[in-house]
Amino acid sequence: MANAYGLISLDELLVELGEPGKPLPRSTFFRWKSRGKAPKSIKYPSGELRFRTTEIERWLKAREQK
């Protein structure tokens, strides 16, 4: 669930991108990130990642098959 700033956590993103009852593996996400294929993130000073819901929508739209 997005917070007041439209941000979700990495765990929430993994649930959204995974299959029902099976989140996307963290290893898959970090492989995508290392290759520049993951949605843009915001890194907090604590090291936690957050994602703008608008960025996730943009990222998904860019991957739609035509």
C-alpha positions as semicolon CSV with decimal commas, in nm:
position;residue;x (nm);y (nm);z (nm)
1;M;0,000;0,000;0,000
2;A;0,143;0,335;-0,101
3;N;0,216;0,597;0,163
4;A;0,114;0,964;0,145
5;Y;0,398;1,031;-0,102
6;G;0,296;0,752;-0,338
7;L;0,587;0,529;-0,233
8;I;0,592;0,155;-0,176
9;S;0,859;-0,067;-0,020
10;L;1,068;-0,328;-0,197
11;D;0,867;-0,607;-0,031
12;E;0,542;-0,454;-0,159
13;L;0,687;-0,423;-0,509
14;L;0,799;-0,787;-0,506
15;V;0,447;-0,897;-0,413
16;E;0,300;-0,686;-0,695
17;L;0,543;-0,821;-0,956
18;G;0,521;-1,183;-0,848
19;E;0,256;-1,446;-0,899
20;P;-0,041;-1,482;-0,663
21;G;0,094;-1,606;-0,331
22;K;0,454;-1,602;-0,458
23;P;0,647;-1,273;-0,459
24;L;0,913;-1,205;-0,718
25;P;1,244;-1,331;-0,574
26;R;1,475;-1,060;-0,437
27;S;1,759;-1,213;-0,639
28;T;1,563;-1,154;-0,960
29;F;1,493;-0,792;-0,867
30;F;1,858;-0,721;-0,779
31;R;1,974;-0,891;-1,102
32;W;1,740;-0,660;-1,295
33;K;1,873;-0,362;-1,094
34;S;2,236;-0,450;-1,166
35;R;2,153;-0,465;-1,539
36;G;1,961;-0,137;-1,534
37;K;1,629;-0,314;-1,604
38;A;1,447;-0,248;-1,272
39;P;1,219;0,047;-1,196
40;K;1,395;0,354;-1,057
41;S;1,413;0,358;-0,679
42;I;1,474;0,598;-0,393
43;K;1,737;0,485;-0,143
44;Y;1,684;0,607;0,213
45;P;1,986;0,677;0,439
46;S;1,906;0,348;0,616
47;G;1,961;0,166;0,285
48;E;1,592;0,081;0,236
49;L;1,453;0,116;-0,115
50;R;1,122;0,282;-0,198
51;F;0,948;0,311;-0,534
52;R;0,714;0,579;-0,665
53;T;0,389;0,426;-0,786
54;T;0,406;0,656;-1,089
55;E;0,751;0,518;-1,175
56;I;0,626;0,160;-1,147
57;E;0,336;0,241;-1,383
58;R;0,578;0,401;-1,631
59;W;0,815;0,103;-1,607
60;L;0,533;-0,148;-1,662
61;K;0,388;0,049;-1,954
62;A;0,730;0,054;-2,123
63;R;0,730;-0,327;-2,111
64;E;0,385;-0,381;-2,259
65;Q;0,387;-0,597;-2,566
66;K;0,235;-0,444;-2,874
